[in-house]
């Protein structure tokens, strides 16, 4: 629901179906790669979820930095 609202507000209704399908399709690699990385981290740490949690925090921080930089350049 959040993806559709964002795409509609950023790109408008004219090409919404195309933009929405691209936005939705981009989630597929994350859904495949994310659990693989998480399972490797959990196995390496002996079943402790702290390494996975730290990786999520690091990736969220990197995503926030990328978002900030891209917003600054797009203005």
C-alpha positions as MATLAB code, in Angstrom:
seq = 'XXXXXXXXXXXXXXXXXXXXXXXXXXXXXXXXXXXXXXXXXXXXXXXXXXXXXXXXXXXXXXXXXXXXXXXXXXX';
ca = [
       0.000    0.000    0.000;
       2.832    2.388    0.780;
       4.537    1.710   -2.548;
       1.404    2.493   -4.543;
       0.780    5.738   -2.653;
       4.384    6.858   -3.115;
       4.456    6.029   -6.820;
       1.151    7.795   -7.416;
       2.268   10.943   -5.595;
       5.719   11.074   -7.224;
       4.915   10.116  -10.822;
       1.196   10.820  -11.161;
      -1.621    8.712  -12.575;
      -0.599    8.792  -16.256;
       1.913    5.909  -16.169;
       0.928    4.493  -12.781;
       0.548    0.834  -13.897;
       4.023    0.728  -15.428;
       5.693    2.527  -12.526;
       3.856    0.412   -9.960;
       4.934   -2.829  -11.618;
       8.565   -1.657  -11.654;
       8.347   -0.654   -7.983;
       6.811   -3.977   -7.022;
       9.240   -6.025   -9.112;
      12.203   -4.393   -7.375;
      11.119   -6.056   -4.115;
      11.668   -9.575   -5.506;
      15.492   -9.580   -5.246;
      15.265   -8.289   -1.680;
      12.816  -11.061   -0.778;
      15.232  -13.677   -2.126;
      18.585  -12.297   -0.977;
      17.506  -11.024    2.467;
      16.636  -14.410    4.002;
      19.796  -15.949    2.536;
      21.988  -13.335    4.208;
      20.033  -13.637    7.437;
      20.367  -17.416    7.591;
      24.126  -17.240    6.993;
      24.520  -14.665    9.765;
      22.453  -16.747   12.185;
      24.434  -19.908   11.396;
      27.786  -18.131   11.825;
      26.750  -16.649   15.177;
      25.507  -19.938   16.608;
      21.795  -19.098   16.468;
      22.077  -15.595   17.891;
      19.953  -12.999   16.104;
      22.100  -10.026   17.144;
      24.204  -10.151   13.972;
      21.088  -10.149   11.801;
      19.639   -7.248   13.762;
      22.877   -5.289   13.396;
      22.931   -5.974    9.644;
      19.365   -4.676    9.340;
      20.354   -1.523   11.217;
      23.388   -0.997    8.978;
      21.341   -1.504    5.807;
      18.637    0.864    7.102;
      21.296    3.490    7.814;
      22.769    3.079    4.319;
      19.286    3.324    2.784;
      18.624    6.502    4.760;
      21.876    8.032    3.550;
      21.094    7.092   -0.071;
      17.579    8.511    0.274;
      18.933   11.775    1.681;
      21.556   12.135   -1.065;
      19.093   11.314   -3.851;
      16.524   13.771   -2.486;
      19.149   16.500   -2.345;
      20.268   15.848   -5.946;
      16.716   15.669   -7.299;
      15.852   19.168   -6.081;
];
